[in-house]
């Protein structure tokens, strides 16, 4: 992997190799994030009545009105 670095006073670019620190920083940008309890609560949302999720919504669509309750089921319960 090569990158370009500017040579001072020459108006030229030279090819340089990234440092180990730069490589680690680049790898950290694309590494999968470790789940946190807050993120897990958002990722695992499921309606307690119909079982819909963020990926599999109710027919016609729905949204979250409360933790564990989608808008379609909240309307049906009212």
Secondary structure, DSSP 8 states (H G I E B T S, - for coil): -EEEEEETTTTEEEEEE--HHHHHHHHHHHS-----HHHHHHHT-B-TTT--BSSS--TT---EEETTEEHHHHHHH-
